[in-house]
Amino acid sequence: MKRTQTVPFFIIAITSLARPALGQDAAVPPATAAPALSSISGVAIDPGSKTPVQGVVVTLSSPALTGGDRTAVTDANGAFTFKDLAAGAYQVRFKKPAFKPVVKDITLEDGKSFTADAELVAEAPAADPMPAVRGSSTVTGVVVDTSSKKPAADVVVTLSSPSLPGGEQIEVTDASGVYRFQNIPSGSYQIRFEASSFRPLAKDIRVAGKSVTADVELLPEELVAEEIVVTGTRIPRLEVDTAAPVTTVTRAQIQSSGRTSAGDILQTLPEQTGGINTQVNNGGDGSTRVNLRGFGTNRTLVLLNGRRMVPGGTGADSTVDLNTIPTAAIERIEILKDGASAIYGSDAISGVVNIITRSDYNATEVSGFTGISQRGDGRLFDVSFTTGRSTDRGSVLFSAGFTSQTEVWAGDRDFSRYDYGVAGYDWPSAQKYTGGSSATPNGRFAKPAGMGNAEWEALKAQYPDANNFTIGADGKWRPFNGSGVEDAGGDFYNYQPENYLVTPQLRLNLFSTGSFRLKGSVKAYYEALYTHRESEQKLAPEPLFTDQEGLTVSASNVYNPWGVDFTTVRRRLVEFGNRTYTQDLDTFRIVAGLKGDFMPTWGWDLSINYGRTQGVETKAGLLQRSKLANALGPSFRDADGVARCGTAAAPI
């Protein structure tokens, strides 16, 4: 049976917002559950003169850093500091013209500080190794704080191009925010502006035989943090007196988890209860959903960059399939663990999950992951590609990912080979009992109240205390043994080996986001997402319970040897194979909008959000009840000896 479903999703949002002015108190920030942070500090010294070296560019690199490398500049005392660092391996590079560069590798522990002093040895003046590339142009500019409009001192300015010796030159802004590069040859360049208290910025310029001025405004990091609305709305309505209960999952934590789905990451949280995933075979649909505090997946609101995400899955499902969001594009995940229905509606009673993607990314990244169980099954393969470009006018990011997961059968593991939960566990004796189904391949039927033919009455007389019968391996009828599954000496059917323990799945994710500053504070932005998913669930063959379906095996049925109606017959219909459910789904989402400021403390945001999930779900191995009723009802054999449903007078 095939069923096609389409779930459209369409939102137009017009939002105005008030932001606290500089010097005013902002809304109470969310409390973030995170490990203890560390710091790195030190002093740069000239070993010859034993004096501190000012203006040394110190660069900190590590996979544990969110947002790329950090930079600092030594002060008049030669000192520098990096704060709020997660545990991990780091590299510290010291660089200043006229001194030999220094590199240090260190390892940070949780909550501990590390001192990384460096001795910078002065280099002897040398002849210009590439006199032919010296030019006559000058690149200069002024860096200012975009909020205070004051000059920004000690900003590291890096000019990079293949035209330069070594590929780049570095300068540091003075007290007036001024920087200057001299003797620059003609060509294309990128200028990067980095400082610990500002958001990094990159700008592309063209030098053509004359001086170039590249003034920039840098956004303070504290303003960047204030613009993050964890609850996902652009309207600051967190009217609470205490910090909101928010957990933040950083990109470093996502990468170290080794998980290939945002849903798998969220399902490790203690506040998540009962959301389905790819390990749910009976009742699953290949999706992964989050259920905060156990109120149901339709009571947990999922947002992507503060905007509603298109529902995913089969049928009219209003919840979000977290597999549709590519992990490679995620910067962090923020989880509001408190009811927010007063702001968002009933779908936020349990809480809000806001998935925030990467932005202002200036690099290209390719990553891959694969794994397989020690039994040679459950192979997982994941590969992703992410590239981005950011300038002072805008940014663009593109990410693509492919994930493949193969199945694991429940019968291939000792802990899942039998359904212990059905029969239970005896605590006094510490005995586990193997459970199974009374619908067996050989069938089971309960003793009816009516009288049958002589053969039936003889069977009852042979087993006067038996209420349920089956046929044994010797082809003779006998009482049903309910002591356990066949492996335990009973007659119950063990359906576990016919079920998936981990379901197979294939996913393709494409995601892109970008923004462009049009004029003044007005910025255009977009988000685009496409996900293709193929998934499958497989269950044991269909069980037949006539008493639950309201069916009767007629005494006039040619396959009934007893001449009496049976209302309670149970059988596993192995002839039809396993019950199989497959999904072939496509999810689309696109957001486009404009935003800007009315004044320093007021802004506006106009956006359109369109999403659509469509696909085909196929079910196999199931029976049509109407035809099954005909097959179990009265029947006869025609002149050719072929069994026919109905009666000779009224054949079906």
C-alpha positions, 0 to 999 in steps of 0.5 A, spaced: 500 500 500 502 506 498 500 513 500 503 520 498 502 526 503 504 533 502 505 538 508 505 545 506 508 550 511 507 558 510 509 564 514 509 571 513 512 575 519 513 582 521 516 584 527 519 590 531 523 589 536 526 594 542 533 593 544 536 595 550 540 602 549 548 602 551 548 603 558 541 600 560 540 593 563 538 588 558 533 582 559 536 577 564 541 572 560 539 565 560 543 560 564 547 556 560 549 549 563 557 548 561 563 545 564 568 550 568 572 554 563 579 556 563 584 561 561 591 562 557 595 568 559 603 570 558 608 575 557 612 576 551 619 578 553 626 580 549 631 575 552 636 580 549 634 586 553 630 582 558 624 587 557 617 586 555 615 586 547 609 590 546 604 589 540 606 582 539 600 579 535 598 572 539 594 567 535 590 562 539 588 556 535 584 549 536 578 545 534 575 546 541 574 554 539 567 556 536 568 561 531 575 560 529 582 562 531 582 568 537 587 573 537 590 578 542 595 584 542 600 584 548 600 591 552 605 595 554 607 590 559 608 585 554 602 581 557 596 578 553 590 573 556 585 569 553 579 567 557 573 563 557 576 557 554 574 549 554 578 544 555 583 541 550 589 542 545 591 549 543 596 552 539 599 559 541 603 563 535 607 569 537 608 574 531 611 581 530 615 584 525 623 584 526 622 578 531 622 571 530 615 567 530 614 563 536 609 557 537 607 553 543 603 547 543 599 546 550 593 542 553 588 545 557 584 542 563 577 544 565 577 550 570 585 551 570 589 557 568 595 556 563 601 561 563 604 561 556 610 566 556 614 567 550 621 569 548 622 573 542 629 573 539 630 579 534 631 578 527 637 581 524 636 586 518 636 582 511 636 584 504 629 584 501 628 577 498 623 579 493 625 586 491 621 585 484 614 585 488 615 591 492 610 596 490 608 604 491 601 603 493 599 604 501 593 601 504 590 605 510 584 606 514 581 607 521 577 602 525 572 604 529 567 601 534 560 601 531 556 602 537 560 608 540 563 611 534 570 611 537 577 609 535 578 601 536 586 600 538 590 594 538 586 591 532 590 586 529 589 587 521 592 582 516 593 583 509 593 577 505 595 575 498 599 571 494 603 577 491 606 578 498 612 575 501 610 570 506 602 571 503 601 576 508 603 582 512 600 584 519 599 591 523 596 593 529 591 599 530 594 605 534 590 609 539 587 613 534 584 606 530 589 607 524 593 602 521 597 602 515 601 598 510 606 601 505 610 599 499 604 594 496 604 591 489 598 592 485 593 586 486 587 583 489 587 582 497 583 581 503 584 584 509 582 581 516 580 585 522 580 581 529 580 583 536 578 579 542 572 584 544 570 585 537 566 580 532 571 578 526 571 582 519 574 581 513 574 585 507 576 584 499 580 590 496 583 591 489 590 595 489 591 598 482 597 603 483 595 608 488 593 608 495 587 605 498 583 607 504 579 601 507 575 604 513 571 599 517 566 599 523 567 593 528 561 590 532 562 589 539 562 582 542 557 584 547 552 587 542 552 580 538 551 576 544 545 581 546 542 580 539 541 572 540 534 571 543 534 564 545 527 563 546 527 564 538 523 570 537 525 577 535 520 580 540 524 580 547 518 578 551 522 574 556 518 577 562 522 573 568 525 575 574 530 570 574 535 567 569 531 562 564 533 555 564 537 554 558 542 549 556 547 550 550 550 545 546 556 548 543 559 546 536 565 543 539 560 539 543 557 537 537 563 535 534 566 531 540 559 527 540 560 523 534 553 523 532 550 525 525 544 528 527 541 534 531 536 529 534 541 524 536 544 530 540 538 532 543 536 526 545 542 525 550 539 531 554 536 529 561 530 533 560 528 529 553 523 523 554 520 518 549 522 522 543 522 517 537 529 516 533 532 511 528 532 505 533 525 505 534 522 500 529 515 498 531 512 505 531 517 509 528 517 512 521 525 514 520 524 521 523 528 523 530 524 528 534 525 531 541 520 531 547 522 535 552 519 533 559 515 528 556 509 532 554 509 529 547 513 531 541 507 536 539 508 540 545 516 542 544 517 547 539 523 547 534 526 553 531 531 554 526 535 561 527 529 563 531 524 561 526 519 556 525 521 550 522 517 546 517 514 539 520 517 533 517 515 526 517 509 522 514 502 524 514 499 530 517 505 530 522 506 537 526 512 536 529 519 537 526 524 531 524 531 533 526 534 529 521 532 534 516 537 539 519 544 538 517 549 537 523 555 541 519 551 547 518 550 548 526 553 553 530 550 551 537 543 549 540 539 552 545 534 549 549 529 553 553 527 548 558 521 551 561 514 552 558 513 558 553 506 557 551 504 564 553 509 567 547 508 561 542 502 557 543 500 550 545 506 547 541 511 550 546 508 548 553 514 543 554 519 548 552 523 551 545 529 548 541 533 553 537 538 551 532 542 556 530 547 555 524 554 558 522 554 565 519 560 569 518 564 563 516 570 564 512 573 557 510 572 551 507 571 544 511 570 537 509 569 532 514 568 525 514 566 519 519 565 512 519 563 506 524 561 499 524 559 494 530 564 489 532 559 484 529 560 487 522 553 490 522 550 497 523 555 501 518 554 508 519 557 513 514 557 520 514 561 526 510 559 533 509 562 539 506 561 546 508 564 553 505 563 560 507 565 567 505 564 573 509 566 581 508 563 587 511 557 587 506 555 580 507 556 573 508 554 567 504 555 559 507 553 553 503 553 546 506 552 539 504 552 532 507 550 525 506 549 520 511 548 512 510 546 507 516 545 500 515 540 496 519 542 491 525 537 485 527 534 484 534 536 477 533 543 478 532 544 481 540 543 477 546 540 483 550 534 483 544 534 476 542 528 475 546 522 480 549 524 479 556 519 485 557 513 481 555 514 475 560 517 480 566 523 479 571 522 475 577 526 480 582 526 475 588 529 469 584 533 474 579 530 470 573 528 473 566 522 470 562 522 469 555 516 472 552 513 471 545 506 472 541 500 467 542 500 468 534 504 462 532 506 459 525 502 453 527 496 457 530 493 457 536 485 456 537 481 457 544 476 451 545 469 454 543 462 453 547 459 449 542 458 442 540 463 440 534 463 433 530 466 427 533 473 428 532 472 435 536 469 431 541 474 426 542 480 431 542 476 435 548 475 428 551 482 427 551 484 433 554 479 435 558 483 441 562 485 444 556 482 451 553 487 452 548 490 447 542 495 447 537 498 442 532 505 439 534 511 437 530 508 430 529 502 433 526 498 431 532 493 436 535 495 437 543 494 443 548 498 449 547 504 450 552 504 457 554 511 456 558 515 460 554 518 461 547 520 455 543 527 456 545 525 455 552 520 449 551 514 453 550 509 454 544 510 462 544 512 465 537 519 469 538 518 475 533 524 479 536 529 476 530 524 478 525 525 486 527 530 491 526 534 493 532 537 499 528 533 501 522 536 503 516 536 510 513 539 514 507 539 522 508 542 527 503 542 535 506 543 541 502 543 548 506 545 555 505 544 562 508 547 569 507 546 576 508 547 582 504 547 589 507 543 594 502 544 601 505 545 604 512 542 599 517 538 595 512 540 588 511 537 582 506 538 575 508 535 568 506 535 561 508 534 555 504 534 547 506 533 541 502 533 534 505 532 527 502 530 521 506 529 514 505 528 510 511 525 503 512 522 499 518 521 491 518 517 487 523 515 480 524 510 477 519 502 480 521 499 476 527 492 474 526 487 475 532 480 473 530 477 475 537 480 482 536 478 483 529 471 480 530 472 475 525 469 467 526 472 461 522 466 458 520 464 451 521 462 451 514 469 453 512 472 447 508 479 448 512 475 447 519 475 439 520 471 440 527 464 442 525 464 448 530 465 456 529 471 458 532 471 465 534 478 465 538 484 463 533 491 466 533 496 465 527 502 468 525 501 469 517 508 467 515 506 466 508 506 474 507 513 475 509 515 481 514 511 487 515 515 493 511 514 500 512 518 505 507 519 512 507 521 516 501 521 524 503 523 530 501 523 537 505 524 544 502 524 550 506 526 557 504 526 564 508 527 571 505 527 577 509 529 584 510 531 587 517 534 594 519 533 599 525 528 605 526 533 608 531 539 605 536 534 602 540 528 599 535 529 595 529 524 591 524 524 585 521 520 583 515 520 575 512 517 570 509 518 563 511 515 557 506 516 550 507 514 543 504 514 536 506 512 531 501 513 523 499 511 516 499 510 511 504 509 504 502 507 499 507 507 491 505 505 485 508 499 487 511 492 484 509 485 487 507 480 485 513 474 484 508 477 479 504 480 476 510 473 475 513 471 472 506 476 467 507 475 465 514 467 464 512 463 459 509 466 456 503 465 450 498 469 446 493 467 447 486 466 441 481 474 442 479 475 441 487 477 448 488 476 451 494 471 457 493 469 463 498 461 463 500 456 457 498 455 453 492 448 457 492 451 464 493 459 464 491 463 470 493 
